Amino acid sequence: MEKSSPKPNQEELNDIALRLKELRKAKGYSNYEHIAFDLEMSRSAYWRLETGVNFELKTLIKICRLLDISLEEFFKGIDIPKSKE
């Protein structure tokens, strides 16, 4: 039987969601609806990102481009613990 890959910890997803919200506000998007519009996403789809829903890398890249930040800058301060193997 094939070993399944570990699922992301909800705490880590929440840290990413919080970072997304912080960066949005720092770039002048006081309301999540405005960034959703600029990302050509529905408001509810973007809102889910800021509530800790797992999302695709292509969405993260699109967000980083809009906010004019690198992936490295996005993940700054987010600690993902190493596997306990």
N, C-alpha and C positions, 0 to 999 in steps of 0.2 A: 504494500500500500504506500502511496506517495505521501510524504509529509507535507502538510499544508503550511503555507507561510503565516507568520504571526500577524494577527490583526492589530491595527494601530490602537494604542491605549486612548480612551476617551479624554483623559487628562491632557495628553499631548495634542489631540485635535482641538481641545478647548484653548490651549496655549496659542496655537496657530490662529484660531478664530479671534482671540483677543489681540494678537499682533496685527491682524488684518484691520481690525477696528481702529487700533491706535494709529496705524499708518494712514488709513483713510482720513481720519480727523486731522492728522499732521499735514496732510496735503490739501487741506481746505474743504474737504467734503464733510460738512457738518451733519448732513443727512444721508443715510444710506441709499435713499431713493435716487439721489443725483448721480452717485457713482454707478448705480445699476443702469441708469439711462446711458451714461457714457460708455459702459461696457456692453451695451446692447443686450442686457439681461433683464428678465422680469424682476420686479422688486422682491417678490417672494423667493426667487432663486438666489438672489444675492443675500437676502436676509438669512437664509439657511447657512450660507458660508460663514457668517458672523456668529452663528449659534453652535458651531462645532461639527457640522456635517462634513464627512469626508468628500473631497472633490478632486477633480482631475488636474493633472499637472498643466495641461493646456490652459485651463482656467487661471491657475496661479500665474503662469507666464503672461497671460493677457493682462492680469491685474498689475503685475510688476511693470509691464511696459507703460500702462496708463499712468501709474504713479511715479514713473521714471526712477525706479530702483532696481537693483540687482537681486537675484535670488539670495545671494549672500547677505545683503542688507535686510531682506525680508526675514530670514531665519535668525538674524542676530538676536541673541538673548534667549532663544528657545533651546532648551536642553532635551535631547532625545537620548535616554539612557541606552547603554549597550546591552546586547542580549546577555542573558544569564546562563549561557551554555558552558 
